[in-house]
Amino acid sequence: MSLIARSATPDDVDAIMAMATMARPALTNLPADRDRLLQRLASSQAALSTSVDRPGNEQYVLVAETEAGEVIATATVKALAGGREAYYTYRQETLIHASQQLDVRREVNILSISHEMSHASLLCALATTDHGRADSARCLLRAARLALIVRFPERFAATLFVALSGYREGGRTPFWDGVGRHFFSRDFDDIHRAASLGSRSFIGEVMPPFPLYLLLLDDHAREAIGRAGDNHLDALTAWQQEGFRLSRHVDMLDGGPLLEASRDHLPHGQWLTVQVGDVSFEAACARPVLIASQRLGGFRTSVVTASLNERGQCVMASDSARRLMVEIDEPVLVIPFDGSCDSEEQPC
């Protein structure tokens, strides 16, 4: 067993602060501010220790940890993207301009300000160190956040989404230069930093409420709409493999894509009791699965190689059970897993 994902605690603040500081561009949902991070971590810990029957302003922070206890990645799920305020996006739409008298019919693409994603759950704030297993940590945290939602569906909205950073070129952000800069008169990085340290509501307050006609934008800005940055292309592919699909919504700052999925379409997995011992390759083929603990307040998950015994129990190695903090005959959520994420996959 290698990496494990677990719910974060205030003790993780220094590691997460280092990742937030290193992130380029800065992550809107991961402020490089120690006091704010401490508050978020304490809030996350409290939320997981409390019974919740509907999504609200909760944020759940997870970290990926090595066998040596080193925290090398973090990610967050916001129960509601809007929380206490609106989450603004641009929604891509098409208007029809027609005149029978002139025999003219034109379909015109526009962007309209929307806050309908405020009521969806946002998977955000994925950051890593420069550790050699950072890619595996990203993979695990993608799966772990979905496992958290499957484990506690009542805590999250029916719609889930991910917002990826938009396209940049030569240190500039074409969509921002073609749209937002005209209303803020400031560089993208300045506004992005302000959004990461406080509320994003100012974006919707300053941007004009009228539809934005794409025909009036320059080519660079128009081509950047819904286009992920080069450093997020792998993430785009990975989320699509998880069943997420490109949304008609894009980020208001950089035009980056949003991907949506239905909570109800996630793999549900099954609850099995744990048996600790040598993983058998005879009675049932051992395979990598995602194991999630069922304990409230201390969510832990990892990709492990496991098999089913003749009693229908999930058999895993003692080291895996120890790091997941599960005991013999304790129920765990077992979710099929097709990726690698550093699992020690055995051939069938």
Secondary structure by P-SEA (a helix, b strand, c coil): ccbbbbbbcccaaaaaaaaaaacccccccccccaaaaaaaaaaaaaaaaccccccccbbbbbbbbccccccccbbbbcccccccccbbbbbbbbbbbbbccccbbbbbbbbbbbcccccbbbbcccccccccaaaaaaaaaaaaaaaaaaaccccccccccccccccccccccccccccccccccccaaaaaaaaaacccccccccccccccccccccaaaaaacccccccaaaaaaaaaaaccccccbbbcccbbbbbbbbcccccbbbbbbbbbcccccccbbbbbbbbbbccccbbbbbbbbbbbcccbbbbbcaaaaaaacccccbbbbbbbbccccccccccc
